[in-house]
Structures are given as C-alpha cells and as structure tokens.
Amino acid sequence: MNTNTFPSSGAAALSTPQPTSLYPALAQVQPALASLSPALAPMSVPAGTVLFSENSPCRGFPLVLEGEIKVSRSSGDGRSLELYRVVPGELCLVSSACLFRTQPLSAHGITTKPSTLILIPADIFQCWLETPAFRNEVLGLFAERMADLTSLVDAVAFHKLDRRLAAALLGRGQHLTITHQALADELGTVREIVTRLLRRFERDGWVVLGREQLQIANSAALRELASSLTS
C-alpha cells in the first residue's frame, strides 16, 4: 500500500494496548481521548504504508499503538536518509514540528511492520498542548530527538562510511537478508559505494556476499572497525 495520506480508520485488534498505558499524559488532556470516539478509532495498516510524505500538509499527529514508523528524508537524486523510528509510546518529531509551525512536512514516514495508530487532528493536538503533562512530554521528545539527530549528523559528516557500514552489519545475526540498496538507504549514500565497500570486506574475508544476502565471516574484524566510530 503506497499512499500520501493516512488510510481510513478501521477496527484495531482486540489486543491493541490502551493509548493511556503507552502515553500516560493522555489521562490528563481535554478533550479526553475516550470522548472523541468513534471518530478517532485506531486504524490498522500493513507494513510498507506511506503515512505521510515530504512537502505535504500534516493531516494530524500519529500516536503509535503497535508496530513501527520509519521517518526519513529524501534527496533530489533519489537517496534517502533515515532520521529515526517511532514505536509505541514515542512521538513523531516531524509531525509535531509541522503542527507547531503550520508548515509542510519535512520528511516522510512509512510503516516497517503491520501497525496500529490513532491520528489526532491538528485542532485537538493544539488543545492538548494546553495540558502541562502532555506539553512537557512533547517538548521532552524534542530534546531527545535533537540529541539523536545531532549524533546522526556527526556520523554522516565526520565518520568514514566503511566504519558506519561495519556498524550497520553488526547486531543482525550471522546471515543477513538485505540488498545493497537497502544498506545504502540506511546509511544515506548510494548503492555503488556500499557495493564497493562490501566487496572490499569480502576480499578481506570479513563477509561472504550472495544475491540480496550476505554472511558475516569475521564479526570481530567488523566490530573492531565499527568501534573506531566512538574513538
């Protein structure tokens, strides 16, 4: 499914967590979330659903109950750089910034797995910001996300790509099913550079390359290279 807007609301699974258990500050907001039903019923979408797109108006504030949203920015040449991911209990920085300033979205969001969420309209979001607990939660998110993005900028600007690629390969098990393009998107570079580096790793005996998959042959060497990211 590939759309530029949120899909229509649908019945969520009975096992979906209650919003207030994931977002405790919602217990204090007015109007209460429960009073807004069924208009704001949870919606369930499959993996690969585009929830919002760059330069489009923000249609609301997503509260993730299940699943995961990957938020990324795209370049003019088609490359994409992942900024962060939103999981249950977390908030979307791009959406909140858009609603604060009434500006188009600066990134796009796509579900990485089947997900359930509630889309809060802009006017309701603005009312909720008058509740100190909710406002503090949103502002606290800005501080956390800014720290994450600062680290990302530092990695992109100052660290060699081979070190970042080594770090990206670790922690996924010995056998990875992933394309060179997917790794390039994750690292914010082009496929050709990732392919060149992987072939170098293969010549060094660190990985064994296959079609849309690779096997880690020397995780210690990759870990040593990746550790220099923080040195």
C-alpha positions in Angstrom: 0.0 0.0 0.0 1.5 3.3 -1.0 -0.5 6.5 -0.4 0.2 10.1 0.5 -2.4 10.2 3.2 -3.4 8.2 6.2 -5.7 5.3 5.4 -9.3 5.2 6.6 -9.9 4.2 10.2 -10.6 0.6 10.8 -11.2 -1.8 13.7 -8.0 -2.5 15.5 -7.1 -5.8 17.0 -8.6 -6.5 20.5 -5.1 -7.0 21.8 -4.0 -3.4 21.0 -2.7 -1.7 24.1 -4.7 1.2 25.5 -3.4 4.6 24.5 -3.1 5.9 28.1 -0.9 2.9 29.0 1.6 3.9 26.4 1.1 7.7 26.7 0.3 8.4 30.4 0.0 12.1 29.8 -3.2 11.4 27.8 -5.0 10.7 31.0 -5.0 14.4 31.8 -5.8 16.0 28.4 -9.0 17.7 27.5 -11.0 16.8 25.5 -10.4 13.3 26.7 -9.4 10.8 24.0 -12.3 8.5 25.1 -14.8 11.3 24.4 -13.6 11.6 20.8 -14.5 8.0 19.9 -15.5 6.6 17.4 -14.2 9.5 15.2 -10.7 8.8 16.4 -10.8 5.0 16.4 -7.5 3.2 16.0 -6.6 2.3 12.4 -4.6 -0.8 11.4 -2.3 -0.6 8.3 0.1 -3.1 6.7 3.9 -2.8 6.5 5.0 -0.5 3.7 2.2 2.0 4.1 3.3 5.6 3.5 1.7 7.6 6.3 3.0 11.0 5.3 5.1 12.5 2.6 7.7 15.3 2.4 6.3 18.8 1.5 2.7 17.7 2.1 0.4 19.3 4.7 0.4 17.5 8.1 -3.0 15.8 8.5 -2.6 15.1 12.1 -0.5 13.8 15.0 0.1 10.0 15.0 0.0 8.0 18.2 1.5 4.6 17.6 -0.1 1.7 19.5 1.5 -1.2 17.7 4.2 -1.6 15.1 6.8 1.0 13.9 7.2 4.0 11.6 10.5 4.8 9.9 10.9 8.6 9.3 13.3 9.6 6.6 14.4 12.5 4.3 14.9 12.1 0.6 17.4 13.9 -1.7 16.9 15.2 -5.2 18.8 12.3 -6.6 16.5 9.7 -5.0 18.6 8.8 -2.0 17.0 8.5 1.4 18.4 9.0 4.9 16.7 7.5 8.0 16.2 10.1 10.7 14.6 8.0 13.4 11.9 5.4 14.1 8.6 5.8 16.1 7.5 2.8 18.2 4.6 2.5 20.7 4.9 5.1 23.4 7.0 7.5 21.4 6.0 10.7 19.5 6.8 11.8 15.9 9.1 14.9 15.9 8.4 15.8 12.3 4.6 15.7 12.8 4.7 17.8 15.9 7.1 20.4 14.4 4.8 20.7 11.4 1.8 21.3 13.6 3.6 23.8 15.8 4.6 25.9 12.8 1.8 25.1 10.4 4.3 24.2 7.7 4.6 21.3 5.2 6.2 18.1 6.4 10.0 17.9 6.2 10.3 14.1 5.9 8.3 11.1 5.0 7.0 8.2 7.2 6.4 4.6 6.3 5.5 1.6 8.4 8.1 -1.1 8.7 5.7 -3.7 10.0 1.9 -4.0 10.5 1.0 -1.1 12.7 -2.0 0.3 14.6 -2.2 4.0 15.3 -4.5 6.9 16.1 -4.4 10.1 14.1 -5.0 13.2 16.2 -6.4 16.2 14.3 -4.4 19.4 14.4 -7.0 21.3 16.5 -7.2 18.6 19.1 -3.4 18.4 19.3 -3.3 22.2 19.9 -5.9 21.8 22.7 -3.9 19.0 24.3 -0.8 21.2 24.4 -2.5 23.4 27.0 -2.2 20.4 29.4 1.2 20.8 31.1 1.9 17.0 31.3 1.3 16.5 27.5 3.2 19.6 26.6 6.1 18.6 28.7 6.1 15.1 27.0 6.2 16.7 23.6 8.9 19.1 24.5 10.9 16.3 26.1 10.7 14.4 22.8 12.2 17.4 21.0 15.2 17.3 23.3 15.7 13.5 22.9 15.2 13.6 19.1 17.6 16.6 18.8 20.2 14.6 20.6 19.6 11.6 18.2 19.7 13.8 15.1 22.9 15.6 16.3 24.6 12.2 16.6 23.3 11.3 13.2 24.7 14.5 11.7 28.0 13.8 13.4 28.1 10.3 12.0 27.3 11.4 8.5 29.6 14.4 8.4 32.6 13.2 10.4 32.8 9.4 10.3 34.1 7.3 7.4 31.4 5.3 5.6 33.3 2.0 6.0 33.0 2.2 9.8 29.3 3.1 9.6 28.7 0.2 7.2 30.6 -2.2 9.6 28.4 -1.0 12.5 25.2 -1.4 10.4 26.1 -5.0 9.6 26.6 -6.0 13.3 23.7 -7.0 15.6 21.7 -8.6 12.8 22.9 -12.1 13.1 25.4 -14.1 11.0 23.1 -14.3 8.0 21.6 -11.1 6.6 18.9 -10.9 4.0 19.3 -7.3 2.8 20.0 -5.6 -0.5 22.9 -3.2 -1.2 20.3 -0.5 -1.9 18.7 -1.0 1.4 22.0 -0.6 3.2 22.7 2.5 1.1 19.4 4.0 2.1 20.0 3.3 5.7 23.4 5.0 5.5 22.3 7.9 3.4 24.6 7.1 0.5 24.5 5.5 -3.0 24.4 1.7 -3.8 27.6 1.8 -5.8 29.6 2.9 -2.8 28.1 0.3 -0.5 28.8 -2.4 -3.1 32.4 -1.3 -3.4 32.9 -1.4 0.4 31.2 -4.8 0.7 33.4 -6.3 -2.0 36.4 -4.9 0.0 35.1 -6.6 3.1 34.7 -9.8 1.1 38.3 -9.7 -0.2 39.4 -9.2 3.4 37.5 -12.3 4.5 35.0 -10.4 6.7 31.8 -11.2 4.7 30.6 -13.6 2.1 28.3 -12.0 -0.5 25.2 -13.6 -2.1 22.2 -12.4 -4.0 20.3 -10.0 -1.7 22.0 -11.6 1.3 25.4 -11.8 3.0 27.0 -13.9 5.7 29.3 -12.4 8.4 32.5 -14.4 8.3 34.6 -12.3 10.7 32.5 -10.3 13.1 35.5 -9.5 15.3 37.1 -7.5 12.4 33.9 -5.7 11.7 33.5 -4.9 15.4 37.0 -3.5 15.6 36.4 -1.3 12.6 33.0 -0.1 13.9 34.4 0.6 17.4 36.5 3.4 15.9 33.3 5.4 15.4 33.4 6.3 19.1 37.1 6.6 19.4 
